[in-house]
């Protein structure tokens, strides 16, 4: 877990498969209610969280169900 997420729990960890990138798989957290129903195969979109004050600066990628 990235240290910036230490106080953000509970959250849902998901395995995302990118079919247009040779089925590359990424782990990440799913934004929203941690008790939400999750359907395997659902479409998700990336949400980028910039941390320009980090040393060095970094960006975290989160996931959300579109419209969620």
TIDRENRO-749530 format. One record per residue: residue number from 1; x, y, z of N, C-alpha, C, CB in turn. Coordinates in steps of 0.05 Angstrom, whole numbers, plus 32768, in hexadecimal, padded with zeros to 4 digits. Glycine has a CB too. Layout:
+-----+--------+---------+------+---------+----------+-------+--------+---------+------+---------+----------+-------+
! num ! n_east ! n_north ! n_up ! ca_east ! ca_north ! ca_up ! c_east ! c_north ! c_up ! cb_east ! cb_north ! cb_up !
+-----+--------+---------+------+---------+----------+-------+--------+---------+------+---------+----------+-------+
! NUM !      X !       Y !    Z !       X !        Y !     Z !      X !       Y !    Z !       X !        Y !     Z !
...
+-----+--------+---------+------+---------+----------+-------+--------+---------+------+---------+----------+-------+
***
This chain:
+-----+--------+---------+------+---------+----------+-------+--------+---------+------+---------+----------+-------+
! num ! n_east ! n_north ! n_up ! ca_east ! ca_north ! ca_up ! c_east ! c_north ! c_up ! cb_east ! cb_north ! cb_up !
+-----+--------+---------+------+---------+----------+-------+--------+---------+------+---------+----------+-------+
!   1 !   8011 !    7FE9 ! 8000 !    8000 !     8000 !  8000 !   8012 !    8019 ! 8000 !    7FED !     8000 !  8018 !
!   2 !   800A !    802C ! 7FF1 !    8019 !     8045 !  7FF0 !   8013 !    8054 ! 800A !    8011 !     8057 !  7FD7 !
!   3 !   8028 !    8061 ! 8016 !    8024 !     806F !  8030 !   800D !    8083 ! 802F !    803D !     807C !  8038 !
!   4 !   8008 !    8090 ! 8019 !    7FF3 !     80A5 !  8018 !   7FD7 !    8098 ! 801C !    7FF4 !     80B3 !  7FFD !
!   5 !   7FD5 !    807E ! 8019 !    7FBB !     8070 !  801C !   7FB7 !    8065 ! 8038 !    7FB9 !     805A !  8008 !
!   6 !   7FCB !    8068 ! 804A !    7FCA !     805B !  8064 !   7FB2 !    8063 ! 8074 !    7FE3 !     8062 !  8074 !
!   7 !   7FA9 !    807C ! 8072 !    7F91 !     8085 !  8082 !   7F78 !    8086 ! 8071 !    7F97 !     809F !  808E !
!   8 !   7F77 !    8079 ! 805A !    7F60 !     807B !  8048 !   7F4E !    8064 ! 8049 !    7F6A !     807F !  802C !
!   9 !   7F53 !    8050 ! 805A !    7F44 !     8038 !  805A !   7F29 !    803B ! 8068 !    7F53 !     8022 !  8067 !
!  10 !   7F17 !    8029 ! 8065 !    7F1B !     8012 !  8054 !   7F16 !    8019 ! 8037 !    7F07 !     7FFB !  805C !
!  11 !   7F23 !    800A ! 8025 !    7F1F !     800E !  8009 !   7F20 !    7FF3 ! 7FFB !    7F33 !     8022 !  7FFC !
!  12 !   7F16 !    7FF2 ! 7FE3 !    7F14 !     7FD9 !  7FD4 !   7F2C !    7FD7 ! 7FC0 !    7EFA !     7FD7 !  7FC5 !
!  13 !   7F3B !    7FC2 ! 7FC2 !    7F51 !     7FBD !  7FAF !   7F46 !    7FAD ! 7F98 !    7F69 !     7FAE !  7FBD !
!  14 !   7F4D !    7FB6 ! 7F80 !    7F43 !     7FA9 !  7F67 !   7F5B !    7FA2 ! 7F55 !    7F2F !     7FBB !  7F59 !
!  15 !   7F57 !    7F8D ! 7F45 !    7F6A !     7F86 !  7F30 !   7F5D !    7F8E ! 7F16 !    7F70 !     7F67 !  7F31 !
!  16 !   7F6B !    7FA0 ! 7F08 !    7F61 !     7FAC !  7EEF !   7F70 !    7F9F ! 7ED8 !    7F64 !     7FCB !  7EEF !
!  17 !   7F62 !    7F96 ! 7EC4 !    7F6F !     7F8B !  7EAC !   7F6A !    7F9E ! 7E95 !    7F64 !     7F6E !  7EA5 !
!  18 !   7F7F !    7FA5 ! 7E87 !    7F7E !     7FB8 !  7E70 !   7F80 !    7FA9 ! 7E56 !    7F95 !     7FCD !  7E72 !
!  19 !   7F69 !    7FA3 ! 7E4A !    7F69 !     7F92 !  7E32 !   7F77 !    7F9F ! 7E1A !    7F4C !     7F8C !  7E2A !
!  20 !   7F78 !    7FB9 ! 7E19 !    7F85 !     7FC6 !  7E02 !   7FA3 !    7FCB ! 7E07 !    7F78 !     7FE1 !  7DFD !
!  21 !   7FAD !    7FBF ! 7E1D !    7FC9 !     7FC1 !  7E24 !   7FD4 !    7FA5 ! 7E2A !    7FCF !     7FD4 !  7E3C !
!  22 !   7FCE !    7F92 ! 7E17 !    7FD7 !     7F76 !  7E1A !   7FCD !    7F6A ! 7E34 !    7FF5 !     7F75 !  7E18 !
!  23 !   7FB6 !    7F72 ! 7E3E !    7FAA !     7F67 !  7E56 !   7FBB !    7F6B ! 7E6F !    7FA5 !     7F49 !  7E53 !
!  24 !   7FCA !    7F81 ! 7E6F !    7FDA !     7F89 !  7E86 !   7FC7 !    7F8C ! 7E9E !    7FE9 !     7FA4 !  7E81 !
!  25 !   7FD0 !    7F83 ! 7EB5 !    7FBF !     7F84 !  7ECE !   7FCC !    7F97 ! 7EE2 !    7FBB !     7F68 !  7EDA !
!  26 !   7FBC !    7FA7 ! 7EEF !    7FC5 !     7FB9 !  7F03 !   7FB4 !    7FB6 ! 7F1C !    7FC3 !     7FD6 !  7EF9 !
!  27 !   7FC0 !    7FB9 ! 7F34 !    7FB2 !     7FBA !  7F4D !   7FAC !    7FD7 ! 7F53 !    7FC1 !     7FAC !  7F64 !
!  28 !   7F96 !    7FDC ! 7F60 !    7F90 !     7FF7 !  7F68 !   7F78 !    7FF7 ! 7F7B !    7F8A !     8009 !  7F50 !
!  29 !   7F71 !    800F ! 7F83 !    7F59 !     8011 !  7F95 !   7F42 !    801C ! 7F85 !    7F5F !     8022 !  7FAD !
!  30 !   7F2A !    8013 ! 7F8C !    7F12 !     801B !  7F7F !   7F05 !    8031 ! 7F90 !    7EFE !     8003 !  7F7B !
!  31 !   7F02 !    8049 ! 7F84 !    7EF6 !     805F !  7F92 !   7ED8 !    805A ! 7F97 !    7EFA !     8079 !  7F82 !
!  32 !   7ECE !    8066 ! 7FAC !    7EB2 !     8064 !  7FB3 !   7EAE !    8054 ! 7FCC !    7EA3 !     8057 !  7F9C !
!  33 !   7E96 !    804C ! 7FD1 !    7E8E !     803D !  7FE9 !   7E9D !    8022 ! 7FEA !    7E6F !     8039 !  7FEB !
!  34 !   7EAC !    801D ! 7FFF !    7EBA !     8003 !  8000 !   7EA7 !    7FEB ! 8002 !    7ECD !     8002 !  8017 !
!  35 !   7E8D !    7FF0 ! 8007 !    7E79 !     7FDA !  8009 !   7E69 !    7FD8 ! 7FEF !    7E67 !     7FDF !  8021 !
!  36 !   7E70 !    7FE7 ! 7FDA !    7E61 !     7FE6 !  7FC1 !   7E63 !    7FCA ! 7FB5 !    7E6C !     7FFB !  7FAE !
!  37 !   7E4E !    7FC3 ! 7FA6 !    7E4F !     7FAA !  7F97 !   7E62 !    7FAD ! 7F80 !    7E32 !     7FA3 !  7F8C !
!  38 !   7E73 !    7F99 ! 7F7C !    7E87 !     7F99 !  7F67 !   7E81 !    7F82 ! 7F54 !    7EA4 !     7F98 !  7F72 !
!  39 !   7E80 !    7F88 ! 7F3B !    7E7A !     7F73 !  7F27 !   7E94 !    7F6F ! 7F17 !    7E63 !     7F7B !  7F14 !
!  40 !   7E9E !    7F56 ! 7F17 !    7EB6 !     7F50 !  7F08 !   7EB0 !    7F55 ! 7EEA !    7EBE !     7F32 !  7F0C !
!  41 !   7EC3 !    7F63 ! 7EDD !    7EC0 !     7F6A !  7EC1 !   7EB4 !    7F85 ! 7EBD !    7EAE !     7F55 !  7EB4 !
!  42 !   7EAE !    7F94 ! 7ED2 !    7EA3 !     7FAF !  7ECF !   7EB8 !    7FC1 ! 7EC3 !    7E9A !     7FBA !  7EEA !
!  43 !   7EAE !    7FD4 ! 7EB3 !    7EC0 !     7FE9 !  7EA9 !   7EC7 !    7FFC ! 7EBF !    7EB3 !     7FF8 !  7E91 !
!  44 !   7EE0 !    8005 ! 7EBF !    7EE9 !     8019 !  7ED3 !   7EFA !    802E ! 7EC3 !    7EFA !     800C !  7EE9 !
!  45 !   7EFD !    8045 ! 7ED0 !    7F0E !     805A !  7EC5 !   7F23 !    8062 ! 7ED9 !    7EFD !     8072 !  7EBB !
!  46 !   7F3A !    806B ! 7ED0 !    7F4F !     8074 !  7EE1 !   7F49 !    8090 ! 7EEB !    7F6A !     8073 !  7ED3 !
!  47 !   7F51 !    8095 ! 7F04 !    7F50 !     80AF !  7F11 !   7F6C !    80B5 ! 7F1B !    7F3A !     80B1 !  7F28 !
!  48 !   7F78 !    80CA ! 7F12 !    7F94 !     80D0 !  7F19 !   7F95 !    80E5 ! 7F30 !    7FA4 !     80DB !  7F00 !
!  49 !   7FA5 !    80DF ! 7F44 !    7FA8 !     80F0 !  7F5C !   7FC5 !    80F9 ! 7F5D !    7F9F !     80E1 !  7F76 !
!  50 !   7FC9 !    8112 ! 7F57 !    7FE4 !     811D !  7F56 !   7FED !    8126 ! 7F72 !    7FE6 !     8135 !  7F43 !
!  51 !   8006 !    8120 ! 7F78 !    8012 !     8128 !  7F92 !   802C !    8138 ! 7F8B !    8018 !     8110 !  7FA4 !
!  52 !   8028 !    8151 ! 7F83 !    803F !     8161 !  7F7B !   8051 !    8169 ! 7F92 !    8035 !     817A !  7F6D !
!  53 !   8047 !    8166 ! 7FAB !    8057 !     816D !  7FC2 !   8069 !    8156 ! 7FCC !    8045 !     8176 !  7FD9 !
!  54 !   8067 !    813F ! 7FBE !    8077 !     8128 !  7FC6 !   8094 !    812C ! 7FBD !    806D !     810E !  7FB9 !
!  55 !   80A6 !    811D ! 7FC9 !    80C2 !     811E !  7FC1 !   80CC !    8103 ! 7FBA !    80D3 !     812A !  7FD9 !
!  56 !   80CC !    80FB ! 7FA1 !    80C4 !     810B !  7F8A !   80A6 !    810C ! 7F86 !    80D2 !     8100 !  7F70 !
!  57 !   809C !    811F ! 7F76 !    807F !     8120 !  7F71 !   8076 !    8105 ! 7F64 !    8078 !     8138 !  7F5E !
!  58 !   805D !    80FE ! 7F69 !    8053 !     80E5 !  7F5E !   8035 !    80E7 ! 7F59 !    8058 !     80CD !  7F72 !
!  59 !   802A !    80D4 ! 7F4B !    800E !     80D3 !  7F45 !   8004 !    80B7 ! 7F4B !    8008 !     80DA !  7F27 !
!  60 !   7FEE !    80B5 ! 7F5A !    7FE1 !     809C !  7F60 !   7FCA !    8098 ! 7F4C !    7FD6 !     809A !  7F7D !
!  61 !   7FC5 !    807F ! 7F44 !    7FAF !     8079 !  7F32 !   7F9A !    8069 ! 7F43 !    7FB8 !     8068 !  7F19 !
!  62 !   7F82 !    8074 ! 7F43 !    7F6C !     8066 !  7F50 !   7F58 !    805E ! 7F3A !    7F5E !     8079 !  7F66 !
!  63 !   7F44 !    804E ! 7F41 !    7F30 !     8045 !  7F2D !   7F15 !    804C ! 7F37 !    7F33 !     8027 !  7F28 !
!  64 !   7F03 !    8050 ! 7F24 !    7EE6 !     8054 !  7F2B !   7ED5 !    804A ! 7F15 !    7EE0 !     8072 !  7F30 !
!  65 !   7EBD !    8041 ! 7F1D !    7EA9 !     8039 !  7F0A !   7E9E !    8053 ! 7EFD !    7E92 !     8028 !  7F17 !
!  66 !   7E9D !    8054 ! 7EE3 !    7E94 !     806D !  7ED6 !   7E78 !    8076 ! 7EE0 !    7E92 !     8069 !  7EB7 !
!  67 !   7E76 !    808F ! 7EE6 !    7E5D !     809A !  7EF1 !   7E5A !    8095 ! 7F0F !    7E46 !     808E !  7EE3 !
!  68 !   7E6E !    8088 ! 7F1B !    7E6C !     8081 !  7F38 !   7E77 !    8096 ! 7F4A !    7E79 !     8068 !  7F3D !
+-----+--------+---------+------+---------+----------+-------+--------+---------+------+---------+----------+-------+
***
